[in-house]
Amino acid sequence: MKLLVAALDAELVAFPSEIDGFERLVTGPGKLQATYALTRALDARTYDEIVVVGTAGAIDARLEASVYDVDAAVQHDVTDIDGVVGQHVSLPMRVELDRDGVTIATGDHFVDDAEAVEKILPLGAKLVDMETYAYAWVAQQFGVPIRVLKSVSDRAQDDAITDWRATVAACSADLWARIRADYGV
């Protein structure tokens, strides 16, 4: 059994309520809710794989509006005691997902301005979201393989939340098409 994970119901609007071989978990947005919900799910049951789907802002202008596999996650909203941005005081700077794809920067706020993007780009990320680092770290603690698929919903610039609201349903449809193609459901 696989666990299909999304932060928000809106990201699953195109998905059927039941998918053969998958259970569903909606965690809520942000790293704390993602950590709590996924930890509870993995503590209650064993899964063969975690498959995360959701939206992300593209901070690399070369990325098209498409669905991307994530290869690693960093945190853009932490700083260690030496002032190193992206380095938590006790967590790894980068969590690898053992896939070919793009790196995502996770933080507890919706990125929607050019100044924030400029601060995140040096971390090597091409996408931003609010949960992936947490999902990947929790999955590693439980030893469960994880795959993260993100659909570009916006450019993480001014008024990105308006773009997200306008595109989340289309992103969900693209993610469902990718799940059907990759998992034969």
SESE-668083 format. One record per residue (C-alpha): residue in one letter; x, y, z; residue number from 1. Coordinates in steps of 0.1 Angstrom, whole numbers, plus 5000, padded with zeros to 4 digits. Layout:
# residues N
<vose type="A" x="X" y="Y" z="Z" seq="NUM"/>
...
END
This chain:
# residues 185
<vose type="M" x="5000" y="5000" z="5000" seq="1"/>
<vose type="K" x="5012" y="5035" z="4991" seq="2"/>
<vose type="L" x="5003" y="5067" z="5009" seq="3"/>
<vose type="L" x="4992" y="5096" z="4987" seq="4"/>
<vose type="V" x="5000" y="5128" z="5005" seq="5"/>
<vose type="A" x="4990" y="5164" z="4998" seq="6"/>
<vose type="A" x="4990" y="5195" z="5020" seq="7"/>
<vose type="L" x="4956" y="5208" z="5009" seq="8"/>
<vose type="D" x="4923" y="5192" z="4996" seq="9"/>
<vose type="A" x="4925" y="5217" z="4967" seq="10"/>
<vose type="E" x="4956" y="5199" z="4954" seq="11"/>
<vose type="L" x="4936" y="5167" z="4952" seq="12"/>
<vose type="V" x="4904" y="5181" z="4936" seq="13"/>
<vose type="A" x="4910" y="5162" z="4903" seq="14"/>
<vose type="F" x="4918" y="5129" z="4921" seq="15"/>
<vose type="P" x="4891" y="5103" z="4927" seq="16"/>
<vose type="S" x="4883" y="5099" z="4964" seq="17"/>
<vose type="E" x="4896" y="5063" z="4963" seq="18"/>
<vose type="I" x="4925" y="5050" z="4943" seq="19"/>
<vose type="D" x="4934" y="5013" z="4942" seq="20"/>
<vose type="G" x="4966" y="5006" z="4961" seq="21"/>
<vose type="F" x="4967" y="5041" z="4978" seq="22"/>
<vose type="E" x="4955" y="5056" z="5010" seq="23"/>
<vose type="R" x="4951" y="5093" z="5012" seq="24"/>
<vose type="L" x="4965" y="5119" z="5037" seq="25"/>
<vose type="V" x="4959" y="5156" z="5037" seq="26"/>
<vose type="T" x="4983" y="5172" z="5062" seq="27"/>
<vose type="G" x="4975" y="5209" z="5062" seq="28"/>
<vose type="P" x="5000" y="5235" z="5051" seq="29"/>
<vose type="G" x="5034" y="5242" z="5065" seq="30"/>
<vose type="K" x="5062" y="5222" z="5080" seq="31"/>
<vose type="L" x="5047" y="5216" z="5115" seq="32"/>
<vose type="Q" x="5014" y="5203" z="5102" seq="33"/>
<vose type="A" x="5032" y="5182" z="5076" seq="34"/>
<vose type="T" x="5055" y="5167" z="5102" seq="35"/>
<vose type="Y" x="5027" y="5159" z="5127" seq="36"/>
<vose type="A" x="5003" y="5144" z="5102" seq="37"/>
<vose type="L" x="5028" y="5122" z="5084" seq="38"/>
<vose type="T" x="5044" y="5110" z="5116" seq="39"/>
<vose type="R" x="5011" y="5099" z="5129" seq="40"/>
<vose type="A" x="5002" y="5081" z="5097" seq="41"/>
<vose type="L" x="5036" y="5063" z="5096" seq="42"/>
<vose type="D" x="5034" y="5054" z="5132" seq="43"/>
<vose type="A" x="5000" y="5039" z="5127" seq="44"/>
<vose type="R" x="5007" y="5018" z="5096" seq="45"/>
<vose type="T" x="5035" y="5006" z="5073" seq="46"/>
<vose type="Y" x="5035" y="5018" z="5037" seq="47"/>
<vose type="D" x="5056" y="5007" z="5007" seq="48"/>
<vose type="E" x="5060" y="5042" z="4994" seq="49"/>
<vose type="I" x="5049" y="5078" z="5002" seq="50"/>
<vose type="V" x="5038" y="5097" z="4971" seq="51"/>
<vose type="V" x="5035" y="5134" z="4977" seq="52"/>
<vose type="V" x="5016" y="5156" z="4952" seq="53"/>
<vose type="G" x="5012" y="5193" z="4953" seq="54"/>
<vose type="T" x="5018" y="5227" z="4940" seq="55"/>
<vose type="A" x="5050" y="5248" z="4940" seq="56"/>
<vose type="G" x="5062" y="5281" z="4930" seq="57"/>
<vose type="A" x="5089" y="5282" z="4903" seq="58"/>
<vose type="I" x="5118" y="5304" z="4913" seq="59"/>
<vose type="D" x="5140" y="5294" z="4883" seq="60"/>
<vose type="A" x="5126" y="5313" z="4853" seq="61"/>
<vose type="R" x="5137" y="5284" z="4830" seq="62"/>
<vose type="L" x="5111" y="5260" z="4845" seq="63"/>
<vose type="E" x="5079" y="5257" z="4826" seq="64"/>
<vose type="A" x="5045" y="5251" z="4841" seq="65"/>
<vose type="S" x="5048" y="5213" z="4843" seq="66"/>
<vose type="V" x="5050" y="5185" z="4869" seq="67"/>
<vose type="Y" x="5085" y="5179" z="4883" seq="68"/>
<vose type="D" x="5100" y="5151" z="4904" seq="69"/>
<vose type="V" x="5119" y="5165" z="4934" seq="70"/>
<vose type="D" x="5154" y="5153" z="4940" seq="71"/>
<vose type="A" x="5162" y="5171" z="4973" seq="72"/>
<vose type="A" x="5147" y="5196" z="4997" seq="73"/>
<vose type="V" x="5163" y="5224" z="5017" seq="74"/>
<vose type="Q" x="5148" y="5249" z="5041" seq="75"/>
<vose type="H" x="5149" y="5285" z="5032" seq="76"/>
<vose type="D" x="5135" y="5299" z="5064" seq="77"/>
<vose type="V" x="5161" y="5287" z="5089" seq="78"/>
<vose type="T" x="5195" y="5300" z="5101" seq="79"/>
<vose type="D" x="5220" y="5283" z="5123" seq="80"/>
<vose type="I" x="5238" y="5299" z="5152" seq="81"/>
<vose type="D" x="5266" y="5311" z="5128" seq="82"/>
<vose type="G" x="5240" y="5328" z="5106" seq="83"/>
<vose type="V" x="5242" y="5303" z="5077" seq="84"/>
<vose type="V" x="5209" y="5306" z="5059" seq="85"/>
<vose type="G" x="5193" y="5273" z="5051" seq="86"/>
<vose type="Q" x="5212" y="5255" z="5078" seq="87"/>
<vose type="H" x="5191" y="5244" z="5108" seq="88"/>
<vose type="V" x="5209" y="5240" z="5142" seq="89"/>
<vose type="S" x="5203" y="5203" z="5143" seq="90"/>
<vose type="L" x="5188" y="5191" z="5110" seq="91"/>
<vose type="P" x="5206" y="5184" z="5078" seq="92"/>
<vose type="M" x="5208" y="5213" z="5054" seq="93"/>
<vose type="R" x="5197" y="5191" z="5025" seq="94"/>
<vose type="V" x="5175" y="5160" z="5025" seq="95"/>
<vose type="E" x="5181" y="5138" z="4994" seq="96"/>
<vose type="L" x="5152" y="5119" z="4978" seq="97"/>
<vose type="D" x="5173" y="5096" z="4956" seq="98"/>
<vose type="R" x="5156" y="5106" z="4924" seq="99"/>
<vose type="D" x="5165" y="5127" z="4893" seq="100"/>
<vose type="G" x="5147" y="5160" z="4894" seq="101"/>
<vose type="V" x="5148" y="5195" z="4908" seq="102"/>
<vose type="T" x="5156" y="5208" z="4943" seq="103"/>
<vose type="I" x="5128" y="5225" z="4963" seq="104"/>
<vose type="A" x="5132" y="5250" z="4991" seq="105"/>
<vose type="T" x="5107" y="5247" z="5019" seq="106"/>
<vose type="G" x="5096" y="5274" z="5043" seq="107"/>
<vose type="D" x="5066" y="5282" z="5065" seq="108"/>
<vose type="H" x="5054" y="5311" z="5044" seq="109"/>
<vose type="F" x="5040" y="5314" z="5009" seq="110"/>
<vose type="V" x="5068" y="5330" z="4988" seq="111"/>
<vose type="D" x="5054" y="5358" z="4967" seq="112"/>
<vose type="D" x="5080" y="5384" z="4961" seq="113"/>
<vose type="A" x="5112" y="5389" z="4941" seq="114"/>
<vose type="E" x="5132" y="5399" z="4971" seq="115"/>
<vose type="A" x="5125" y="5366" z="4989" seq="116"/>
<vose type="V" x="5132" y="5346" z="4957" seq="117"/>
<vose type="E" x="5167" y="5363" z="4954" seq="118"/>
<vose type="K" x="5175" y="5351" z="4990" seq="119"/>
<vose type="I" x="5164" y="5316" z="4982" seq="120"/>
<vose type="L" x="5182" y="5311" z="4949" seq="121"/>
<vose type="P" x="5217" y="5307" z="4964" seq="122"/>
<vose type="L" x="5204" y="5275" z="4982" seq="123"/>
<vose type="G" x="5203" y="5258" z="4948" seq="124"/>
<vose type="A" x="5165" y="5253" z="4946" seq="125"/>
<vose type="K" x="5144" y="5258" z="4915" seq="126"/>
<vose type="L" x="5110" y="5254" z="4933" seq="127"/>
<vose type="V" x="5095" y="5266" z="4966" seq="128"/>
<vose type="D" x="5068" y="5251" z="4988" seq="129"/>
<vose type="M" x="5058" y="5248" z="5024" seq="130"/>
<vose type="E" x="5060" y="5211" z="5032" seq="131"/>
<vose type="T" x="5085" y="5190" z="5012" seq="132"/>
<vose type="Y" x="5115" y="5192" z="5035" seq="133"/>
<vose type="A" x="5093" y="5180" z="5064" seq="134"/>
<vose type="Y" x="5078" y="5151" z="5044" seq="135"/>
<vose type="A" x="5112" y="5139" z="5032" seq="136"/>
<vose type="W" x="5128" y="5142" z="5067" seq="137"/>
<vose type="V" x="5099" y="5122" z="5084" seq="138"/>
<vose type="A" x="5100" y="5096" z="5056" seq="139"/>
<vose type="Q" x="5137" y="5091" z="5062" seq="140"/>
<vose type="Q" x="5132" y="5087" z="5100" seq="141"/>
<vose type="F" x="5108" y="5059" z="5093" seq="142"/>
<vose type="G" x="5128" y="5044" z="5064" seq="143"/>
<vose type="V" x="5100" y="5047" z="5039" seq="144"/>
<vose type="P" x="5108" y="5056" z="5003" seq="145"/>
<vose type="I" x="5093" y="5089" z="4992" seq="146"/>
<vose type="R" x="5085" y="5105" z="4959" seq="147"/>
<vose type="V" x="5075" y="5141" z="4956" seq="148"/>
<vose type="L" x="5057" y="5154" z="4925" seq="149"/>
<vose type="K" x="5052" y="5191" z="4923" seq="150"/>
<vose type="S" x="5032" y="5210" z="4897" seq="151"/>
<vose type="V" x="5042" y="5247" z="4890" seq="152"/>
<vose type="S" x="5013" y="5269" z="4901" seq="153"/>
<vose type="D" x="5030" y="5303" z="4901" seq="154"/>
<vose type="R" x="5063" y="5322" z="4898" seq="155"/>
<vose type="A" x="5066" y="5331" z="4935" seq="156"/>
<vose type="Q" x="5065" y="5368" z="4926" seq="157"/>
<vose type="D" x="5041" y="5396" z="4935" seq="158"/>
<vose type="D" x="5005" y="5384" z="4937" seq="159"/>
<vose type="A" x="5015" y="5347" z="4934" seq="160"/>
<vose type="I" x="4986" y="5337" z="4957" seq="161"/>
<vose type="T" x="4962" y="5350" z="4931" seq="162"/>
<vose type="D" x="4980" y="5329" z="4905" seq="163"/>
<vose type="W" x="4979" y="5298" z="4928" seq="164"/>
<vose type="R" x="4942" y="5301" z="4934" seq="165"/>
<vose type="A" x="4936" y="5304" z="4896" seq="166"/>
<vose type="T" x="4958" y="5274" z="4887" seq="167"/>
<vose type="V" x="4955" y="5249" z="4916" seq="168"/>
<vose type="A" x="4927" y="5229" z="4899" seq="169"/>
<vose type="A" x="4946" y="5226" z="4867" seq="170"/>
<vose type="C" x="4977" y="5216" z="4887" seq="171"/>
<vose type="S" x="4957" y="5189" z="4904" seq="172"/>
<vose type="A" x="4946" y="5176" z="4870" seq="173"/>
<vose type="D" x="4982" y="5175" z="4858" seq="174"/>
<vose type="L" x="4993" y="5157" z="4889" seq="175"/>
<vose type="W" x="4965" y="5131" z="4886" seq="176"/>
<vose type="A" x="4975" y="5125" z="4849" seq="177"/>
<vose type="R" x="5011" y="5119" z="4861" seq="178"/>
<vose type="I" x="5000" y="5095" z="4888" seq="179"/>
<vose type="R" x="4978" y="5076" z="4864" seq="180"/>
<vose type="A" x="5007" y="5073" z="4839" seq="181"/>
<vose type="D" x="5034" y="5064" z="4864" seq="182"/>
<vose type="Y" x="5014" y="5041" z="4886" seq="183"/>
<vose type="G" x="4989" y="5026" z="4862" seq="184"/>
<vose type="V" x="4959" y="5035" z="4882" seq="185"/>
END
